[in-house]
């Protein structure tokens, strides 16, 4: 991939200021991930009893996690649709459409009747809305990363590329914090009755802010150059599967451990704390909030290290550390103090890998198909790494013990390491 700066590509300085670019990429992903993680929190705390009340507690949780996984299968569909238009008509308009799709789906979840009110139709509607969330996020992430990296000065792609990634820990912090605040003002019974709806409906305000920021930016210089040179392809998806299959496959598994680690350290950990250790909701949310802070702090650190030592090298080091950390999972999960240590360590490692994965997955694709290629790679990784991670970890823990959850993480890390080494230096 070319290392040319936006200025050298277009012959003049980009219209968007660095502050505009970084704010637009950060605030959009923050909103999208807030919406996405609000669901993950509710899937543990309230959805099992509200939407799957006829099952025993473990089965209800597994059914709730099954609806949670729907979004990961919807994300590649969103990546194909939004990626097509992002590579055909531009990044800006497509990002606005993705934000609206995600936002409307989230608000609708907050308005749904429960199983007690309309029976089996309730989880069906919940699943449809969750599909809408995944569809929107499938188009959001790739565009936000390109908005940042395609405006980056030479030598700053890793630094610019980490700004949309910061949206994940901020969104996790806000979603966990929203439920934490609610539980300080209302009872657990009120949370189940009506309080859980507040974070979903309140996302309307965030959507308004996101749209205002997104509509203020112009097209990225690299995509504008592709327009000027008439380099756009008619069907980006065909181009990706025809000429970039290797990058798509390797990139999917380069990101595998990133997804497995995150959903073990967030959704599964929250459910384990609440359902197995019987930790109060508020305390379990505090564990997640502390983890999200560690997650956010280690993202810029990783980006700076990558600029100094190389993105590929830092990814290899971090993945090796995750493999070693997998052996500490079972010993740390036996008491409340160990849970806090586990959360901080897991999410710090998550920050190290997540900071670089966006730039790494976009790197192999040319500008005229980059939106589609990066989005598909990221979201295919979501299917194999994240869609079943909370479900699989819950099942492994219940049937074989905590050590097997660690082995699950270890296998993911080893697969990722193999694929990083199989990729060339210009491919990650």
Buried (B, 14 or more C-beta within 10 A) or exposed (E): EEEEBBEEBBEEEBBBEBEBBBBBBBBBBBBBBBBBBBBBBBBBBBBBBBBBEEBEEBEBBBBBBBBBBBBBBBBBBBBBBBBBBBBBBBBBBBBBBBBBBBBBBBBBBBEBEBBEEEEEEBBEBBBBBBBBBBBBBBBBBBBBBBBBBBBBEEEBBBBBBBBBBBBBBBBBBBBBBBBBEBBEEBEBEEBBBEBBBBBBBBBEEBBEEBBEBBEEBBBBBBBBBBBEEEEBBEBBBEBBBEBBEEBBBBBBBBBBBBBBBBBBBBBBBBBBBBBBBEBEBEBBBBBBBBBBBBBBBBBBBBBBBBBEEBBBBBBBBBBBBBBEBBEBBBEBBEEEEBBBBBBBBBBBBBBBBBBBBBBBBBBBBBBBBBBBBBBBBBBBBBBBBBBBBBBBBBBBBEEEEBBBBBBBBBBBBBBBBBBBEBBEEEBB
